[in-house]
Each structure stands twice: as structure tokens, then as C-alpha cells.
Amino acid sequence: MTTNGILLARTRDRLRAHPLAFDAGLAVLVFVAMLLASFTDPHGSPEGPTFGDRTPTAGGIVLMLCGASALVLRRRRPIAVLAATSAFALVELVGDARPAPVAMGAVIALYTVASRTDRPTTWRLGLATMALLTGTAMFFGGTPWYAQENVGVFAWTGMAAAAGDAVRSRRAFVDAIRERAERAERTREEEARRRVAEERLRIARDLHDVVAHHIALVNVQAGVAAHVMDKRPDQAKEALAHVRAASRSALDELRATVGLLRQSGDPEAPTEPVSGLAVLDDLLATFRNAGLPVELTRTDAGAALPAAVDLAAYRIIQEALTNVRKHAGADARAEVSVLRVGRTVEITVLDDGAPPPAIPGQAGADGGIHGGGHGLVGMRERVIALGGTLTAAPRYGGGFRVQAILPVTGRTGEDHG
């Protein structure tokens, strides 16, 4: 920006910060302009109006001073200022055969009304001012009705109303654009915060599922090793081998999950861990090695599922079996079924063990079912995010049942079956 542009912008900002001072300066300029114009007469000489053809009367100077002074309050009381300046102009038009240009104050006041009120008000007051001043000048003034001064009054009042309305419309348009931009910025920030919260929740679910599953297995196998260390060292070594395998698997999955965060700038990087029903047999093997008999029934024939559904199904089975191992007792058995029914896949995990422990004062556990954990809360959040349903409750006669019905279309994308 040039030096002149910078100075102009600073001057404009200062004037906007002190509107009363600006209007006072405008009033002075208007008074000087009316005073200078009152020294010319359009009909004074054949060569045209020249300065000094006439001299304003004392009454005319007083009316010009009053009309200009009223403009100081034009922003605070625009309609009242318009009424006052119009009254001063009417007095001058009727009372002087050679009226001074007092109507200039009414023109500026009408512009202010049009720029600071609404369009209906501008139409009403603009037409009333035009008709009143022009009609008075034509029929009660000291000049013929067709004189150019009378046409000038009509033209200037009309242009003032039109210019003020245009300025008001542009100001409203700019304000609307600014407000829309600010709202879009707020919406963008809220959307970013929402996505960050959802991503944090997803990462927390994945970490919980990985850590809870493998640590539970490590805890079980470590307990077995400690129990048989002295009497059956071979079995203890086997249990420790399972501990090592479970801890290595946990580290691998944690490394994969953390790796996703480090690859956030790579558009080709995966957005979900690689676990899925394709490695379900490996998952069940870890539980069987930990001493939990698990039977599997599948009717999906290994059909590919959307990535989000595949991961959710795997995590639900993993968390449900982890809860069985932790809460159902040493002699519990589990059954897992993966059924493809139309456009949904049903995941069911049953066990015949003891009911899960409850915490006094809480309606069950794990978000309503298991004592104090987050497993079923994470299950439910995954299922709801995909538009499915989750049922988790004790079975009649003993044991526990977890069933999730996940759609393979709709929120999850195309039907991959």
C-alpha cells in the first residue's frame, strides 16, 4: 500500500472512531458551501451566475447556520434532523424572493436517513421530503414554478435518497459476508475440535482393546507359571512362552497403532489398524493357549467386509473374550459365531461362566455392565458409530451373552459382500 493510501486509511479510521467530530466538521463545510452559494444568482447576468451577484440576508444566514448546525446530530437523531433541516428550508423558500440554498442541509439529512434506516422508511420520508420541498418552491416561492432551482431541489433530494439507500444496501451486504465468514470460521473450528475428539476416542478404544486383551492373557499365563514352577517346570516354561508371545503381539499392535499417528501426513497411510476377521483364528488361539476353550461358528465364508466393520467385529470378539477370561471363572467355555444375514453381520459371544461382578451403587458394569472398565463402553461406541446395535446381558441359567449386529452398507460405505 502506498504512503497516501496508508494516510487515507488512518484518517478514515480516526474519523470512524470519532463520528461526532466528523459530523461537526461536515456541518462547518456545509455552512461554508451554502454561504458561498448564496452569493451567486442563477439569473443575475446574461453570462451566467457569477460570484457577488447578490448578498444573503441576515435571516438567510441564520437559517443556513441553523440548518448546518443540526447536521451535528444527524447520526444520533436522523429523522429529527431531517425534519428540522426541512423546516428551515421551507421557511427560506417561502419567505425570500431569492432564497439561499438552505435546502442543502435537508439533502444531507435525507441521505443520512436513507443510509441508516430501512428501505420502506427511506421511500416514505424521501417522497415526502421531495414533494414538500419541491412543491413549496414551485407554488409558494419567489421564482416561476419551472425555474431550474426548483428542478434542482427535486433532483438533489431524489439523488440523496437513492445514494443513501445504495450505501445502506452495500453496508448490509458487506456485514452479511463478514458474518458468514465468521460463522464459517467458527463452524470450521468446531468441526476440527469434534474430529480431534473423535480421533482421540478412537485411539483410546484401540489402545484399550490391545492392552486389555494382551495384559489379561499375560496375567493368566504368569499366574499359571508361578503356580507350577516348582512341580512342573515344563508346563511353566510353556506358560512363559505364551507370556512372551502375548507381550510381543501387544507390542506389535501398539507399534502399529502409534505408527498410524506418525503417518498422519501421508495420504497413503492406513487410517485403521490391520486387525480383522481374517486373523480371527490367531486371536482365538491366544485365548485357547491361555486355557479358555473357544468354539467358532462362521457362515460368512470369509467374505470381505468394509474396513470399519471388519475392525469393529474383531475388536468386539476380542473384548468379549477378554471379559470372559477375566470374569467368568477358570472353568468357563466360550462360543463365538460370525453370521452374515442379508445386509448385516451378526457377532455373538456366549459363555457359561459366572456372572460378572457388580460394583455397589452402579447399575452393572463397563458402561452399565462390567465393574468399572471401559470394554463394553468401547464396544457400544464402535457399534453406534457404524449404525448397528449391541446387546450385552447375563444369560438365563448362567453365563453372559454379547451380540452385535453391524450393517455392511449405509454408514460403512458400499456393500462388500
N, C-alpha and C positions, 0 to 999 in steps of 0.2 A: 504494500500500500504506500502511496506517495505521501510526502510531508503534508501537502494540502488536504489529502484525504484523511490523514490522522487528525489534523487540527479540526476538520469539519466534524469528524465522528466525536471528538472530545467535546466540541461545542454543543453538538446535539445532545449528548449525554448529560451535560450540565443543565441545559435548558429543560430536559425532561425531568431532571431531579428538582428543579425549582420552577414549577409551572406558573406560579403567581407572578414571579419576576418576569417571565416571558410574556405573560398577558399584559403586565404593566408596560413593558417596552412596546408591545404591539399597540396598545392604546395610544401611546405617545406618537408612534409612526402614523397611525390613522388620523389623529388630530392634525398633525402637520400636513398630511396629504389633503385632508378636507380643507384646511386653511389655505393652502396654495391653490387648490382648485377653485376656491371661492373668489379668487382674484381674476378669473377669466370668465368671459361671457361668450357662449357659442354664437350669439347673434350680434356681437359687438362691432364687427367691421366686415366689409366685403371680403377681405383677405382671409378671414377665418379668426378663430379665437386667439387672442394674444394676451400675455400676462399684463395685468394692470388695467384691463378694460373696465373693471368695476372694483368696488371696495365692499367687503362684507359689513353688514350692520352689526351693532353691538349684540342685538338679540340673536343674530345668526351665529356669532362667535360663541355665545353662551350655550346655545343648543348643540353646536359642534363639540364643545368641551364636555357637556353632559353625555352626549352620545358616545364619545370616545372613552370617557371615564367608566361608563357602565361595562365596557368590554373587559375590565379587570376581573370581573366576576363571571365571565362567560362560561368557564368550566364548572363552577360550583352551582350556578343557577342559570342554565342556558335558556330556558323558556322565559323566565322573568326578565333576563337581559334582552331577549328578543322583543318582548312586549314593551320594555322601556325605550329601546332604540327606535322601534317602530313609532311609538308615540311622539318622540322628539322629531322624527322625520315628518310625521303628519302635520305637526304644528308649523314646521318650516315651510312645507309645501302649500299650506293653506294661507299662512299669514304673510308671505313675502312674495312680491311680484317677480323677483329674481332670486329664487331660493338657492341657498348654499347646499352643497352636496352632503347634507346630514344623513341621507339615506345610506351612505357608505357604512355606517355603524350597523344598521339593520341588516345589510347584506352579509357582513362578517358574523353577526349574531345568528342569522339563519343558517349559515354554513356550519356553525358550531352545533346548533340543534340537530341538523341532519347527520353530522358525524358522530354524535354522542347518544342519539336515541334510536328508535326503531323506524322502519320504513313507513308504517301507517302514520306515525306521528309526523314524520317528515312530509308526507303527502298533505296531511291536513293543515299543518302550520305553514308549509311552503305555499300552497294555493291561497290560503287566507292572507298571507303577507303580500304575495304578488297582487292579488285582487285589490286589497285595501290600499296599498301604496300607489299602484298604477291608476286605479280608479280615482283616487283623490287628486293625483297630479293631473289627470285628464279633465276632470269635471269641476274641480274646485281650485286648481292652480291658476297662476297668472299667465300661463302660456297656452297657446291653442292645444286642443286635445291630441293633435297629430304631431306635436313637436318632438324632436329627436330625444330631448331629455326624458320625456315620458316613456318612449320606447326603451331608452336606456335603463330606466328603473325596472321595467318588466324583464328585460334581458338579464340584468345583473342579479336580480332576485332568483330567477329561474336557474341560472348557472350556479349560484351559490348552493341552492338546494341539491342540484344534481351532483356537484363536486363533493359536497359533504356526504351524500349517500354513497358515492363511489369509494370515498375514503373509509367510511364505516364498513362497507362490504369487504374491502381488501383487508382491513384490520381483523375482521371476523374470520376471514379465510386463513390469514397467517396464524391467528391464535388456534384455529382448528387443526392446522397442520402441526403446529408445535405441540399441542395437547396430544394429538395422535402419535407423534414421535415419542413423547414422554411415556405414554401408555404402552407403546410397543417396547420401549426400553425396560419398563417395569415388568411387562409380561415376559420378556426375554430373560431377565434376571430371575424371575420366579420359576420359569421353566428350567433354567440352569440349576437353581437350587434343588428343584424337585428331582431332576435327573441325578444330581450328585447324591441326594438322599437315597434314591432307589438303588444306585450303584453300590453305595455303602452297605445297604441292607442285603443286596445280592451277595456281595463279597463276604459279609458276616455269615450268611447262611451256608455258603460253600465251605468256609473255614470251619464252621461248627460241625458240619456233616463229616468233613475229613477228619478233624481232630477227635470228635466224639467217637466215631466208629473205631479208628485205629487205637486210640488210647484205651478204649474198653477192651479190645482184644489183647492188647499188651498187658493190661491189668490182670485179665483172666489167666493168660499163659504164665505170667510171672508168679501168680499165686500157685498155679499147678507145679511150676518148677521148684518153688520154695517148699512145697508140701512133700514132694517125692525125691528131693535132692539126696538125702542120705540113704534111703532104702532102694530107690530105683533110679540110679543116675542116668541110665539110657533114656528113660521117659523124660527126665528133667532136661537132658540135652535137646530132645525133640521139642519140648515146650520152649526152651530158649531160642531154638532155631525159628519157631513160629514168631516169637517176640521180635527177633531180628528182622524177619520178613515183613511183619506188620509195621515196624518202625520205618523200614526202608520204603515201604509203599506210602506211608504217611508223608515222609519227606519228599517223595516224588510228586505226590499230589499237591503238597504245599508249594513246591517249587514251580509246578505248572500254573497254579493259581496266581502266585506272585509274579510269575513271568508274564501273565496277561496284563498286569498293571504296568509293567515296564515297557510293554509293547503298545501302549495306548496311542503313540504317534504313528504307528504303522497301519495303514488302511487294510493291508492283507492279513494282519494278525487276527487270530481267532478271538471271539468275544465270550466264549464259554469253555470250561474245562472239557477234556476229551472223554470223560466218563460217559457211559451209556449202556443200554441193554445189550450191546454187542459183547461187553465184558462182564455180563451178569454172572456167568458160570464162575469166573475168577472170584467175584465178590462172595458168592455162596461158599466157595471152597475155603475162604478165610474163616467164615463162621463155623463150618464143619470142622476145620482144624482146631478151632477154639472149643470144641465139644458141644456145639449146638446142632442137632440133627435138623436138616432143612430139606424139604421136598419141593420140587419145582414143577409147575404145570404151565405150559405155554401153548397158545393157539394162534399166536401172531405170525408163526412161521418165519420169524426173523425179519419181518417186513420193516423197511426203513421208516422212521418217524421223523417229524420235524425236530431240529436240534434241541429246541427248548423243551419239548415234550419228552424226548429221549433222556435228557439230563434229569428232568424232574422225576420221571419214573424210576430211574436208577437211584437218585437220592432218597426218594420215598422208601424204596425197599431197603436201602442201606440204613436209614434212620430207624425204621420199624424193627428190623432185625437187631440193631444195636440195643433198642429198648427191651426187646425180648431177652437178650443176653444179660442185660443189667438187672431187670426187674422180675422176670418170670420164674426164676429159680433154676437150680442145676439140672433138673430132670425134664425141663420143658422141651417141647418139639415145636417146630415151625413149618408152615406151609406157605409157599409163595405161588401165586398164579398171575400170569400176564395174558389177558384175553383181549382180542380185537373184536369189538362189537360195532359193526357199522362204521360210523364216523368217530368213534371213541375207542380208547384203550382203557381197560379196567385193570388196576393193580390192586391185589388183595394180599395181605399178610396176616395169617392166623397163627395163634399159639395156644397151647393148652396148659400154660403155667399159672402161677398165682397172679391175682390182680395186682396192678401197680400200686405202690404205696401212695397214700394221700397225705397232704400237709394240712393240719388243723387250721381252720379258718379260710381255706381255699377250696374252691369247687373243683377239686381234682387237680390236674397236673398239667405241666407243659403247655401253658396257654390254656388251661382248663382241664388237663387230663393227667399229665405226669408231674411229679413233685418238683417244681421249681426250675425245670430245664427249659430249653428252647426248641427241642426237637420237633414236637408237633406244631408249635407256632411256625417254625420254618416250613414244615410240610404244607400247612394250610396257606401260608403266603404264596408258596410256589403254585399251588393248585388254583387259588383265586386269581393269580396273575394270568394264568392260562385260560380262565373262564370255566374251570372244572369244579368238581365238588369233592369234599373229603369227609369221610365218616370214620371216627375213631372212638371205640367204646368197648367196655367189657362184654364178653360173650356169655350167653346164658349157660350156666353149668360150669363156668370157669374159663380162664384164658382171656385173650384180648384180640380184637379184630380192627385192622386198619384197611380201609378201602378208598381208593382214589379213582375217580372217573375223569379222564383227561380227553378233551376234544383234539382231534388231529387236523381240524380245519378251523376257520374263524380267526381268532386272535393269533393262532400259531402259524398262519400262512396257508400254503397250499396243502392239499391232501396228498401225502407222500405214500399212501397205501395203494 
